[in-house]
Amino acid sequence: MRLHERVAVVTGAGSGFGEAMAALFAQEGAAVVVAEIDRDAGRAAATAIAQRGGTASFVHADVSKRDDIKAMVAEAISSLGRLDILVNNAGVGQRKASLLELSEAEFDRIYEVNVKSIYLAALEVVPYFRSQGGGCILNTSSIAALSPRPGLTWYNGSKGAVNTLTKSMAVELAPDNIRVNALCPVIGETGLLETFMGRPDTPENRAPFVAGIPLGRMSKPIDVAQAALYLVSDEAEFITGVTLEIDGGRSI
């Protein structure tokens, strides 16, 4: 198994990309902390992993709050014995709107969850990784950071920040044997799909989005999970600072 005896924290692991990552990591031998703001979804995801024979625990976490970040890191170390992998996956989308129409409160929430959370997580995790001789951080970004579309300007900018942070962290933390990479999925079949489309999820409404993806479909959680598994595994031990496009060719 590719993650045998590893311990991973995955934020936003109660659904979508995060749930798929947590499940696949556990399948590959990792013990997983499911960090999730939705208590019911988080507990359900952790229970499902345990029912399949994996090891998982649930921690309620709003990743924009440092105390919650501390709690999820403490859970990994105290209950599972260590921490090897942190996946900063929790994120919020933006309703499709003109850049002048989004409220200040909506803007703040996007940047608190998508950007500030990475800063808060680093404050808690980097000292621990340094003390044990290394670790792996994986950030969930978006193809919106590389090929932005109108109507999502502030969200696009938040994911651009994720990519820049990923590369800067990778260079700064390389001497500590801490690898930092990011995933850049195209629009996917998750709970945020209708938010990004700005309309109900129907085949007709999906069609314009799918038309721009050369491989002819949206991303699926398992697509992102499989890419994540590679980047946090020993197979990628010489890879850091990468913002991996998981987009079916959308950004070409």
MARVO-210380 format. One record per atom (N, C-alpha, C): y negated, x negated, z negated; atom name; residue in three letters; residue number from 0. Coordinates in pm, whole numbers. Atoms other than C-alpha are relative to their C-alpha. Layout:
<sites>
     yy     xx     zz numar timi bami
      Y      X      Z    CA  ALA  NUM
...
</sites>
This chain:
<sites>
     yy     xx     zz numar timi bami
    120    -84      0     N  MET    0
      0      0      0    CA  MET    0
   -125    -88      0     C  MET    0
    115     85    -27     N  ARG    1
   -340   -130    101    CA  ARG    1
    -97    -12   -117     C  ARG    1
     91      5    115     N  LEU    2
   -522    -54   -227    CA  LEU    2
     79     -2   -132     C  LEU    2
    -86      5    119     N  HIS    3
   -240   -121   -475    CA  HIS    3
    -73    -62   -119     C  HIS    3
     60     44    125     N  GLU    4
   -373   -155   -832    CA  GLU    4
   -152    -14      5     C  GLU    4
    146     -2     -5     N  ARG    5
   -736   -110   -722    CA  ARG    5
    -51    127    -71     C  ARG    5
     66   -117     58     N  VAL    6
   -976    127   -896    CA  VAL    6
   -128     26     78     C  VAL    6
    116    -36    -83     N  ALA    7
  -1236    314   -693    CA  ALA    7
    -74    118    -62     C  ALA    7
     84   -116     30     N  VAL    8
  -1526    544   -775    CA  VAL    8
    -54     51    133     C  VAL    8
     53    -62   -123     N  VAL    9
  -1616    786   -495    CA  VAL    9
    -92    112    -42     C  VAL    9
     94   -107     33     N  THR   10
  -1929    996   -534    CA  THR   10
      3    107    109     C  THR   10
     -7   -111    -94     N  GLY   11
  -1953   1335   -372    CA  GLY   11
    142     23     49     C  GLY   11
   -142     -1    -40     N  ALA   12
  -1572   1338   -374    CA  ALA   12
     66    137    -14     C  ALA   12
    -58   -133     14     N  GLY   13
  -1528   1711   -424    CA  GLY   13
     19     74    130     C  GLY   13
    -13    -67   -130     N  SER   14
  -1548   1796    -55    CA  SER   14
    -30    -98    111     C  SER   14
     40     75   -118     N  GLY   15
  -1592   1665    297    CA  GLY   15
     50   -142      6     C  GLY   15
    -38    141    -17     N  PHE   16
  -1592   1291    364    CA  PHE   16
     48    -61   -131     C  PHE   16
    -35     60    128     N  GLY   17
  -1579   1200     -5    CA  GLY   17
    138     43    -47     C  GLY   17
   -132    -49     40     N  GLU   18
  -1278   1418    -79    CA  GLU   18
    110    -67     80     C  GLU   18
    -99     65    -86     N  ALA   19
  -1092   1272    218    CA  ALA   19
     17   -147    -36     C  ALA   19
     -8    140     41     N  MET   20
  -1176    917    109    CA  MET   20
     80    -14   -129     C  MET   20
    -69      8    128     N  ALA   21
  -1062    976   -248    CA  ALA   21
    149     25     17     C  ALA   21
   -141    -32    -21     N  ALA   22
   -736   1131   -131    CA  ALA   22
     74   -113     71     C  ALA   22
    -65    108    -74     N  LEU   23
   -659    852    116    CA  LEU   23
     10   -127    -84     C  LEU   23
     -5    117     88     N  PHE   24
   -748    577   -131    CA  PHE   24
    115     14    -99     C  PHE   24
   -108    -23     95     N  ALA   25
   -510    733   -384    CA  ALA   25
    136    -12     67     C  ALA   25
   -125     10    -77     N  GLN   26
   -239    763   -120    CA  GLN   26
     37   -146     25     C  GLN   26
    -22    142    -25     N  GLU   27
   -284    390    -57    CA  GLU   27
      6    -84   -128     C  GLU   27
    -28     71    124     N  GLY   28
   -235    303   -424    CA  GLY   28
   -113    -14    -98     C  GLY   28
    113     14     91     N  ALA   29
   -582    318   -579    CA  ALA   29
      0    111   -105     C  ALA   29
     38   -101     98     N  ALA   30
   -670    497   -900    CA  ALA   30
   -145     35     29     C  ALA   30
    130    -46    -50     N  VAL   31
   -976    707   -820    CA  VAL   31
    -74     83   -104     C  VAL   31
     91    -87     75     N  VAL   32
  -1268    846  -1015    CA  VAL   32
    -71     90    100     C  VAL   32
     66    -99    -84     N  VAL   33
  -1382   1164   -843    CA  VAL   33
   -131     37    -68     C  VAL   33
    132    -28     56     N  ALA   34
  -1756   1180   -915    CA  ALA   34
    -65    110     86     C  ALA   34
     43   -116    -78     N  GLU   35
  -1902   1515   -814    CA  GLU   35
    -94     87    -84     C  GLU   35
     94    -86     70     N  ILE   36
  -2196   1739   -907    CA  ILE   36
     55    141    -19     C  ILE   36
    -64   -132      8     N  ASP   37
  -1990   2055   -842    CA  ASP   37
    127    -15    -84     C  ASP   37
   -112     21     92     N  ARG   38
  -1756   2068  -1141    CA  ARG   38
    131     58     52     C  ARG   38
   -123    -63    -48     N  ASP   39
  -1506   2310   -989    CA  ASP   39
     61    -78    116     C  ASP   39
    -48     75   -117     N  ALA   40
  -1481   2117   -662    CA  ALA   40
     54   -136    -42     C  ALA   40
    -44    132     45     N  GLY   41
  -1453   1783   -842    CA  GLY   41
    134      7    -72     C  GLY   41
   -127    -15     72     N  ARG   42
  -1179   1899  -1076    CA  ARG   42
    113     32     96     C  ARG   42
   -103    -38    -96     N  ALA   43
   -991   2056   -787    CA  ALA   43
     45   -121     83     C  ALA   43
    -35    118    -80     N  ALA   44
  -1005   1733   -583    CA  ALA   44
     83    -98    -81     C  ALA   44
    -77     92     85     N  ALA   45
   -883   1522   -875    CA  ALA   45
    140     56    -28     C  ALA   45
   -129    -64     25     N  THR   46
   -605   1773   -952    CA  THR   46
     91    -11    122     C  THR   46
    -80      9   -122     N  ALA   47
   -491   1772   -590    CA  ALA   47
     58   -139     18     C  ALA   47
    -50    137     -8     N  ILE   48
   -459   1393   -596    CA  ILE   48
    116    -19    -97     C  ILE   48
   -105     14    100     N  ALA   49
   -255   1407   -916    CA  ALA   49
    127     76     40     C  ALA   49
   -116    -79    -42     N  GLN   50
    -28   1678   -774    CA  GLN   50
     78    -68    111     C  GLN   50
    -69     75   -105     N  ARG   51
     52   1447   -484    CA  ARG   51
     54   -134    -52     C  ARG   51
    -55    121     60     N  GLY   52
    153   1173   -725    CA  GLY   52
    -99   -113    -19     C  GLY   52
    101    103     15     N  GLY   53
   -175    981   -730    CA  GLY   53
    -64      3   -138     C  GLY   53
     72      9    126     N  THR   54
   -401    880  -1016    CA  THR   54
   -147     27     25     C  THR   54
    141    -35    -20     N  ALA   55
   -742   1043  -1041    CA  ALA   55
    -54     64   -126     C  ALA   55
     70    -69    107     N  SER   56
   -994   1155  -1298    CA  SER   56
   -132     51     55     C  SER   56
    125    -60    -45     N  PHE   57
  -1302   1371  -1260    CA  PHE   57
   -113    -32    -97     C  PHE   57
    122     18     79     N  VAL   58
  -1654   1289  -1381    CA  VAL   58
   -112     80     66     C  VAL   58
    116    -71    -54     N  HIS   59
  -1947   1524  -1339    CA  HIS   59
   -114    -99     18     C  HIS   59
    107     96    -26     N  ALA   60
  -2228   1326  -1177    CA  ALA   60
   -103     53     99     C  ALA   60
    115    -13    -89     N  ASP   61
  -2570   1392  -1034    CA  ASP   61
    -47   -142     25     C  ASP   61
     22    143    -26     N  VAL   62
  -2617   1056   -863    CA  VAL   62
   -147    -39      0     C  VAL   62
    142     34     11     N  SER   63
  -2995   1079   -889    CA  SER   63
    -38    -30   -145     C  SER   63
     27     22    142     N  LYS   64
  -2963   1037  -1269    CA  LYS   64
     79   -121    -50     C  LYS   64
    -66    124     39     N  ARG   65
  -2889    697  -1419    CA  ARG   65
    107     23   -107     C  ARG   65
   -101    -25    102     N  ASP   66
  -2702    837  -1720    CA  ASP   66
    131     47     61     C  ASP   66
   -121    -47    -68     N  ASP   67
  -2459   1011  -1486    CA  ASP   67
     71   -114     72     C  ASP   67
    -58    118    -64     N  ILE   68
  -2408    689  -1290    CA  ILE   68
     72    -86   -105     C  ILE   68
    -63     76    108     N  LYS   69
  -2337    507  -1618    CA  LYS   69
    132     62    -40     C  LYS   69
   -120    -70     45     N  ALA   70
  -2082    771  -1712    CA  ALA   70
    117    -18     97     C  ALA   70
   -111     13    -96     N  MET   71
  -1883    744  -1390    CA  MET   71
     54   -142      3     C  MET   71
    -46    140      5     N  VAL   72
  -1871    364  -1408    CA  VAL   72
     80    -24   -128     C  VAL   72
    -71     16    128     N  ALA   73
  -1770    380  -1775    CA  ALA   73
    138     65      5     C  ALA   73
   -129    -67    -13     N  GLU   74
  -1492    625  -1689    CA  GLU   74
    101    -89     71     C  GLU   74
    -91     88    -73     N  ALA   75
  -1342    384  -1439    CA  ALA   75
     48   -115    -88     C  ALA   75
    -35    119     77     N  ILE   76
  -1353     87  -1672    CA  ILE   76
     80     35   -126     C  ILE   76
    -67    -34    126     N  SER   77
  -1247    262  -1995    CA  SER   77
    133     70     21     C  SER   77
   -122    -78    -19     N  SER   78
   -985    501  -1857    CA  SER   78
     98    -63     98     C  SER   78
    -86     55   -105     N  LEU   79
   -853    312  -1555    CA  LEU   79
      9   -152     -6     C  LEU   79
    -17    142     29     N  GLY   80
   -906    -43  -1679    CA  GLY   80
    -87    -97     75     C  GLY   80
     83     91    -78     N  ARG   81
  -1140   -188  -1418    CA  ARG   81
    -73     80    107     C  ARG   81
     65    -62   -116     N  LEU   82
  -1354   -114  -1112    CA  LEU   82
     -7   -102    111     C  LEU   82
     -2     90   -115     N  ASP   83
  -1308   -270   -770    CA  ASP   83
    -84     49    116     C  ASP   83
     63    -60   -118     N  ILE   84
  -1466    -29   -523    CA  ILE   84
    -94    111    -44     C  ILE   84
     94   -110     19     N  LEU   85
  -1775    190   -535    CA  LEU   85
    -38     55    137     C  LEU   85
     43    -66   -123     N  VAL   86
  -1835    441   -256    CA  VAL   86
   -116     92    -33     C  VAL   86
    119    -84     15     N  ASN   87
  -2189    581   -257    CA  ASN   87
     -1    102    113     C  ASN   87
    -17    -98   -106     N  ASN   88
  -2098    888    -57    CA  ASN   88
    -84    126    -20     C  ASN   88
     74   -123     25     N  ALA   89
  -2287   1172   -225    CA  ALA   89
   -131      0     78     C  ALA   89
    123    -10    -78     N  GLY   90
  -2571   1293     -9    CA  GLY   90
    -40    144     20     C  GLY   90
     49   -133    -34     N  VAL   91
  -2784   1588     84    CA  VAL   91
    -58     -6    140     C  VAL   91
     55    -10   -135     N  GLY   92
  -2890   1705    426    CA  GLY   92
   -142     55     -3     C  GLY   92
    133    -59    -14     N  GLN   93
  -3214   1850    554    CA  GLN   93
     11    120     90     C  GLN   93
      7   -113    -91     N  ARG   94
  -3270   2192    693    CA  ARG   94
    -81    -41    122     C  ARG   94
     69     40   -122     N  LYS   95
  -3380   2157   1052    CA  LYS   95
   -139     61      2     C  LYS   95
    139    -46      8     N  ALA   96
  -3758   2176   1050    CA  ALA   96
    -92   -109     47     C  ALA   96
    105     96    -34     N  SER   97
  -4073   2011   1171    CA  SER   97
    -25    -92   -118     C  SER   97
     26     97    107     N  LEU   98
  -4162   1698    975    CA  LEU   98
   -113     46    -92     C  LEU   98
    110    -50     84     N  LEU   99
  -4469   1886    844    CA  LEU   99
     40    122    -83     C  LEU   99
    -39   -124     66     N  GLU  100
  -4274   2189    722    CA  GLU  100
     82    -20   -127     C  GLU  100
    -85     21    116     N  LEU  101
  -4046   2030    464    CA  LEU  101
    -87    -15   -125     C  LEU  101
     78      6    124     N  SER  102
  -4170   2074    108    CA  SER  102
     13   -137    -66     C  SER  102
     -7    127     73     N  GLU  103
  -4244   1779   -118    CA  GLU  103
    125     -5    -88     C  GLU  103
   -120     -4     84     N  ALA  104
  -3962   1891   -347    CA  ALA  104
    125    -29     81     C  ALA  104
   -115     27    -86     N  GLU  105
  -3715   1889    -58    CA  GLU  105
      4   -148     40     C  GLU  105
      8    142    -34     N  PHE  106
  -3835   1544     49    CA  PHE  106
     49    -86   -117     C  PHE  106
    -38     80    116     N  ASP  107
  -3798   1408   -303    CA  ASP  107
    150      6    -25     C  ASP  107
   -144    -12     25     N  ARG  108
  -3444   1543   -341    CA  ARG  108
     80    -80    102     C  ARG  108
    -70     78   -103     N  ILE  109
  -3335   1387    -11    CA  ILE  109
      0   -148    -36     C  ILE  109
      8    144     30     N  TYR  110
  -3458   1044   -117    CA  TYR  110
     61    -36   -135     C  TYR  110
    -65     25    128     N  GLU  111
  -3335   1075   -476    CA  GLU  111
    151    -14     17     C  GLU  111
   -146     -2    -15     N  VAL  112
  -2979   1152   -367    CA  VAL  112
     47   -102    103     C  VAL  112
    -48     86   -109     N  ASN  113
  -2952    954    -43    CA  ASN  113
    -38   -147    -17     C  ASN  113
     51    138      9     N  VAL  114
  -3150    643   -140    CA  VAL  114
     -4    -52   -144     C  VAL  114
     13     48    138     N  LYS  115
  -3236    614   -510    CA  LYS  115
    136    -17    -67     C  LYS  115
   -134      8     60     N  SER  116
  -2870    672   -600    CA  SER  116
     64   -137     24     C  SER  116
    -56    131    -29     N  ILE  117
  -2778    342   -433    CA  ILE  117
    -61   -105    -94     C  ILE  117
     69     89     95     N  TYR  118
  -3038    161   -646    CA  TYR  118
     59     16   -141     C  TYR  118
    -53    -24    134     N  LEU  119
  -2913    325   -966    CA  LEU  119
    143    -51    -14     C  LEU  119
   -139     46      4     N  ALA  120
  -2551    250   -882    CA  ALA  120
      7   -152     -5     C  ALA  120
      2    147      0     N  ALA  121
  -2634   -114   -813    CA  ALA  121
    -33    -54   -139     C  ALA  121
     38     45    135     N  LEU  122
  -2797   -148  -1155    CA  LEU  122
    121     -1    -94     C  LEU  122
   -116    -11     89     N  GLU  123
  -2470    -44  -1319    CA  GLU  123
    120    -81     48     C  GLU  123
   -124     56    -54     N  VAL  124
  -2208   -188  -1086    CA  VAL  124
    -10   -150     29     C  VAL  124
     10    140    -40     N  VAL  125
  -2341   -523   -966    CA  VAL  125
     25    -96   -117     C  VAL  125
    -32     92    111     N  PRO  126
  -2343   -689  -1312    CA  PRO  126
    149     -4    -33     C  PRO  126
   -144     -4     27     N  TYR  127
  -1984   -574  -1365    CA  TYR  127
     77    -76    106     C  TYR  127
    -69     71   -109     N  PHE  128
  -1870   -697  -1024    CA  PHE  128
    -20   -151    -13     C  PHE  128
     26    143     17     N  ARG  129
  -2037  -1031  -1089    CA  ARG  129
     89    -58   -111     C  ARG  129
    -78     50    114     N  SER  130
  -1855  -1064  -1421    CA  SER  130
    147    -15     33     C  SER  130
   -143      8    -33     N  GLN  131
  -1514  -1006  -1262    CA  GLN  131
     26    -81    127     C  GLN  131
    -19     87   -115     N  GLY  132
  -1574  -1226   -959    CA  GLY  132
     -4     66    135     C  GLY  132
     14    -64   -130     N  GLY  133
  -1637   -971   -689    CA  GLY  133
     24    149     -4     C  GLY  133
    -19   -144    -12     N  GLY  134
  -1615   -614   -569    CA  GLY  134
    -45     46    137     C  GLY  134
     31    -57   -132     N  CYS  135
  -1683   -382   -279    CA  CYS  135
    -85    125    -18     C  CYS  135
     87   -118     -2     N  ILE  136
  -1965   -132   -222    CA  ILE  136
     -2     54    143     C  ILE  136
      3    -66   -131     N  LEU  137
  -1950    118     63    CA  LEU  137
    -96    117     -8     C  LEU  137
    100   -106     -3     N  ASN  138
  -2244    344    147    CA  ASN  138
     24     93    118     C  ASN  138
    -10    -94   -111     N  THR  139
  -2222    662    353    CA  THR  139
   -140     23     58     C  THR  139
    126    -18    -71     N  SER  140
  -2506    657    604    CA  SER  140
     21    111    103     C  SER  140
    -11   -102   -104     N  SER  141
  -2528    853    930    CA  SER  141
    -41    -60    133     C  SER  141
     45     42   -132     N  ILE  142
  -2562    808   1302    CA  ILE  142
   -148     33     19     C  ILE  142
    143    -34     -5     N  ALA  143
  -2904    966   1240    CA  ALA  143
    -88   -121    -29     C  ALA  143
     77    121     28     N  ALA  144
  -3015    624   1115    CA  ALA  144
    -18    -85    123     C  ALA  144
      0     84   -120     N  LEU  145
  -2943    470   1454    CA  LEU  145
    -50     73    123     C  LEU  145
     41    -79   -117     N  SER  146
  -3012    751   1697    CA  SER  146
    -57    133    -49     C  SER  146
     56   -119     64     N  PRO  147
  -3246   1000   1525    CA  PRO  147
    -38    109     99     C  PRO  147
     39   -116    -80     N  ARG  148
  -3313   1349   1657    CA  ARG  148
   -111     75    -72     C  ARG  148
    110    -75     62     N  PRO  149
  -3620   1568   1598    CA  PRO  149
     52    113    -88     C  PRO  149
    -36   -109     90     N  GLY  150
  -3615   1827   1323    CA  GLY  150
     68    -48   -126     C  GLY  150
    -67     57    118     N  LEU  151
  -3447   1592   1074    CA  LEU  151
    -67   -130    -43     C  LEU  151
     71    127     15     N  THR  152
  -3714   1325   1040    CA  THR  152
     19    -64   -136     C  THR  152
     -6     62    133     N  TRP  153
  -3708   1275    664    CA  TRP  153
    143    -36    -38     C  TRP  153
   -140     37     19     N  TYR  154
  -3328   1281    651    CA  TYR  154
     33   -125     80     C  TYR  154
    -23    119    -83     N  ASN  155
  -3316   1033    939    CA  ASN  155
    -52   -125    -71     C  ASN  155
     60    114     69     N  GLY  156
  -3548    805    744    CA  GLY  156
     79    -42   -123     C  GLY  156
    -79     35    118     N  SER  157
  -3336    825    430    CA  SER  157
    124    -78     38     C  SER  157
   -120     72    -42     N  LYS  158
  -3030    711    622    CA  LYS  158
    -36   -135     64     C  LYS  158
     46    130    -45     N  GLY  159
  -3232    436    791    CA  GLY  159
    -16    -95   -118     C  GLY  159
     11     80    121     N  ALA  160
  -3308    315    440    CA  ALA  160
    137    -45    -49     C  ALA  160
   -136     37     41     N  VAL  161
  -2936    320    358    CA  VAL  161
     50   -119     81     C  VAL  161
    -47    110    -84     N  ASN  162
  -2863     94    653    CA  ASN  162
    -71   -132    -34     C  ASN  162
     73    122     35     N  THR  163
  -3137   -153    565    CA  THR  163
     41    -52   -137     C  THR  163
    -47     41    132     N  LEU  164
  -3033   -156    199    CA  LEU  164
    137    -65      7     C  LEU  164
   -135     54    -14     N  THR  165
  -2674   -217    302    CA  THR  165
     -5   -144     47     C  THR  165
      6    136    -54     N  LYS  166
  -2762   -524    506    CA  LYS  166
    -66    -97    -98     C  LYS  166
     69     87     95     N  SER  167
  -3004   -664    248    CA  SER  167
     88    -28   -121     C  SER  167
    -92     20    112     N  MET  168
  -2757   -610    -37    CA  MET  168
    113    -93     37     C  MET  168
   -112     83    -44     N  ALA  169
  -2481   -771    166    CA  ALA  169
    -36   -148     -3     C  ALA  169
     43    140     -2     N  VAL  170
  -2680  -1091    213    CA  VAL  170
    -25    -52   -141     C  VAL  170
     35     45    135     N  GLU  171
  -2807  -1107   -144    CA  GLU  171
    123    -14    -90     C  GLU  171
   -115     -1     90     N  LEU  172
  -2470  -1034   -304    CA  LEU  172
    120    -79     52     C  LEU  172
   -113     77    -56     N  ALA  173
  -2247  -1240    -75    CA  ALA  173
     41   -118    -89     C  ALA  173
    -42    111     86     N  PRO  174
  -2258  -1545   -308    CA  PRO  174
     81     44   -122     C  PRO  174
    -74    -53    115     N  ASP  175
  -2112  -1320   -579    CA  ASP  175
    134     62     43     C  ASP  175
   -124    -58    -53     N  ASN  176
  -1820  -1218   -355    CA  ASN  176
      0    153     -9     C  ASN  176
     14   -146     -4     N  ILE  177
  -1952   -862   -342    CA  ILE  177
    -33     41    143     C  ILE  177
     23    -45   -137     N  ARG  178
  -1917   -704      1    CA  ARG  178
    -67    137      0     C  ARG  178
     72   -126    -10     N  VAL  179
  -2149   -420    105    CA  VAL  179
     -2     43    146     C  VAL  179
     -2    -53   -136     N  ASN  180
  -2095   -207    416    CA  ASN  180
    -39    147     -2     C  ASN  180
     37   -141    -10     N  ALA  181
  -2192    138    543    CA  ALA  181
     74     67    114     C  ALA  181
    -61    -84   -102     N  LEU  182
  -2038    418    744    CA  LEU  182
   -109     86     64     C  LEU  182
    100    -81    -71     N  CYS  183
  -2243    598   1011    CA  CYS  183
     71    108     82     C  CYS  183
    -69   -107    -74     N  PRO  184
  -2063    922   1103    CA  PRO  184
    -96     83     84     C  PRO  184
     71   -102    -76     N  VAL  185
  -2176   1162   1369    CA  VAL  185
     18    133    -74     C  VAL  185
    -11   -132     62     N  ILE  186
  -2216   1530   1275    CA  ILE  186
    147     36    -18     C  ILE  186
   -141    -19     31     N  GLY  187
  -1894   1636   1108    CA  GLY  187
     34    138    -52     C  GLY  187
    -52   -128     47     N  GLU  188
  -1681   1928   1003    CA  GLU  188
      7     -2   -153     C  GLU  188
     12      1    145     N  THR  189
  -1804   1939    642    CA  THR  189
    -87    117    -43     C  THR  189
     82   -108     53     N  GLY  190
  -1996   2174    416    CA  GLY  190
   -145     -7     41     C  GLY  190
    140     14    -42     N  LEU  191
  -2324   2038    550    CA  LEU  191
    -21     32    148     C  LEU  191
      9    -18   -146     N  LEU  192
  -2247   2128    911    CA  LEU  192
   -109    100     39     C  LEU  192
     98   -101    -39     N  GLU  193
  -2456   2446    927    CA  GLU  193
   -142    -43    -34     C  GLU  193
    133     51     35     N  THR  194
  -2747   2273    752    CA  THR  194
    -54    -86    114     C  THR  194
     44     89   -107     N  PHE  195
  -2759   2007   1023    CA  PHE  195
    -20     74    132     C  PHE  195
     14    -73   -126     N  MET  196
  -2707   2252   1309    CA  MET  196
   -120     94     -5     C  MET  196
    110    -94     13     N  GLY  197
  -2970   2488   1171    CA  GLY  197
     35    137     51     C  GLY  197
    -48   -129    -50     N  ARG  198
  -2758   2784   1275    CA  ARG  198
    144     20    -47     C  ARG  198
   -138    -24     43     N  PRO  199
  -2421   2950   1198    CA  PRO  199
    100    -87     77     C  PRO  199
   -104     82    -63     N  ASP  200
  -2107   2750   1274    CA  ASP  200
     90     88     87     C  ASP  200
    -81    -71    -98     N  THR  201
  -1966   2913   1587    CA  THR  201
     29    -95    116     C  THR  201
    -28     86   -115     N  PRO  202
  -1805   2759   1897    CA  PRO  202
   -120    -14     93     C  PRO  202
    116      4    -89     N  GLU  203
  -2114   2850   2096    CA  GLU  203
   -110    -89    -56     C  GLU  203
    104     82     61     N  ASN  204
  -2348   2684   1849    CA  ASN  204
     40   -146    -13     C  ASN  204
    -47    138      4     N  ARG  205
  -2130   2375   1825    CA  ARG  205
    -14    -70    136     C  ARG  205
    -11     57   -134     N  ALA  206
  -2123   2326   2200    CA  ALA  206
   -109   -102     34     C  ALA  206
    102     99    -36     N  PRO  207
  -2464   2152   2242    CA  PRO  207
     16   -132    -76     C  PRO  207
    -19    121     79     N  PHE  208
  -2380   1905   1965    CA  PHE  208
    120    -80     52     C  PHE  208
   -121     66    -51     N  VAL  209
  -2032   1830   2097    CA  VAL  209
    -26    -60    138     C  VAL  209
     29     49   -135     N  ALA  210
  -2174   1784   2448    CA  ALA  210
    -57   -141     -1     C  ALA  210
     59    133      8     N  GLY  211
  -2355   1471   2331    CA  GLY  211
     94   -107    -55     C  GLY  211
    -98     93     56     N  ILE  212
  -2039   1308   2194    CA  ILE  212
    105    -29    106     C  ILE  212
    -89     30   -112     N  PRO  213
  -1842   1128   2468    CA  PRO  213
    147     33    -26     C  PRO  213
   -141    -31     26     N  LEU  214
  -1505   1174   2294    CA  LEU  214
     25    149    -20     C  LEU  214
    -18   -143    -14     N  GLY  215
  -1567   1547   2295    CA  GLY  215
     27     82   -124     C  GLY  215
    -14    -80    123     N  ARG  216
  -1555   1656   1931    CA  ARG  216
    -88    -58   -110     C  ARG  216
     70     48    118     N  MET  217
  -1732   1629   1598    CA  MET  217
     93    -90    -81     C  MET  217
    -84     81     89     N  SER  218
  -1614   1387   1333    CA  SER  218
     72     91    -98     C  SER  218
    -77    -69    104     N  LYS  219
  -1354   1496   1081    CA  LYS  219
      4    -89   -124     C  LYS  219
     -6     82    120     N  PRO  220
  -1329   1384    719    CA  PRO  220
    102   -113      6     C  PRO  220
   -102    105     -7     N  ILE  221
  -1010   1189    794    CA  ILE  221
    -46   -116     87     C  ILE  221
     54    110    -83     N  ASP  222
  -1192    988   1065    CA  ASP  222
    -81    -96    -87     C  ASP  222
     87     80     85     N  VAL  223
  -1443    870    807    CA  VAL  223
     83    -69   -109     C  VAL  223
    -84     57    106     N  ALA  224
  -1179    816    538    CA  ALA  224
     79   -120     50     C  ALA  224
    -79    112    -54     N  GLN  225
   -970    592    762    CA  GLN  225
    -88   -123     23     C  GLN  225
     93    112    -16     N  ALA  226
  -1273    378    847    CA  ALA  226
    -36    -58   -135     C  ALA  226
     32     46    136     N  ALA  227
  -1361    360    477    CA  ALA  227
    113    -83    -57     C  ALA  227
   -117     72     51     N  LEU  228
  -1009    252    388    CA  LEU  228
      3   -142     54     C  LEU  228
      1    134    -59     N  TYR  229
  -1032    -40    628    CA  TYR  229
   -107    -87    -64     C  TYR  229
    111     82     48     N  LEU  230
  -1371   -157    503    CA  LEU  230
     14    -40   -147     C  LEU  230
    -16     37    141     N  VAL  231
  -1270   -154    135    CA  VAL  231
    129    -77    -26     C  VAL  231
   -128     68     17     N  SER  232
   -931   -316    196    CA  SER  232
    -15   -150     23     C  SER  232
      1    146    -22     N  ASP  233
   -842   -686    206    CA  ASP  233
     -3    -36    148     C  ASP  233
      3     27   -144     N  GLU  234
   -811   -656    584    CA  GLU  234
   -143    -26     47     C  GLU  234
    141     18    -37     N  ALA  235
  -1192   -652    593    CA  ALA  235
    -70   -100    -92     C  ALA  235
     56     90    101     N  GLU  236
  -1244   -935    345    CA  GLU  236
   -111    -90     54     C  GLU  236
    106     82    -57     N  PHE  237
  -1472  -1123    588    CA  PHE  237
   -107     85     68     C  PHE  237
     96    -92    -61     N  ILE  238
  -1678   -818    683    CA  ILE  238
    -97     50   -107     C  ILE  238
    103    -51     89     N  THR  239
  -2006   -745    507    CA  THR  239
   -129     21     79     C  THR  239
    125    -30    -68     N  GLY  240
  -2340   -596    611    CA  GLY  240
     16     83    126     C  GLY  240
    -28    -79   -120     N  VAL  241
  -2178   -376    876    CA  VAL  241
    -41    146    -21     C  VAL  241
     27   -143     -1     N  THR  242
  -2307    -26    956    CA  THR  242
     86     59    112     C  THR  242
   -103    -36    -97     N  LEU  243
  -1999    112   1128    CA  LEU  243
    -21    140     57     C  LEU  243
     18   -128    -68     N  GLU  244
  -2052    387   1383    CA  GLU  244
    133     72     14     C  GLU  244
   -120    -84    -11     N  ILE  245
  -1792    664   1357    CA  ILE  245
    -48    125     72     C  ILE  245
     81   -101    -69     N  ASP  246
  -1941    876   1627    CA  ASP  246
     53     44    136     C  ASP  246
    -55    -41   -129     N  GLY  247
  -1711    919   1927    CA  GLY  247
    -82    -44    118     C  GLY  247
     84     49   -108     N  GLY  248
  -1959    722   2135    CA  GLY  248
   -139     60      6     C  GLY  248
    129    -72     -2     N  ARG  249
  -2262    937   2045    CA  ARG  249
   -121    -93      9     C  ARG  249
    118     86      6     N  SER  250
  -2494    641   1983    CA  SER  250
    -15    -95    119     C  SER  250
      7     90   -117     N  ILE  251
  -2422    460   2311    CA  ILE  251
   -114     45     92     C  ILE  251
</sites>
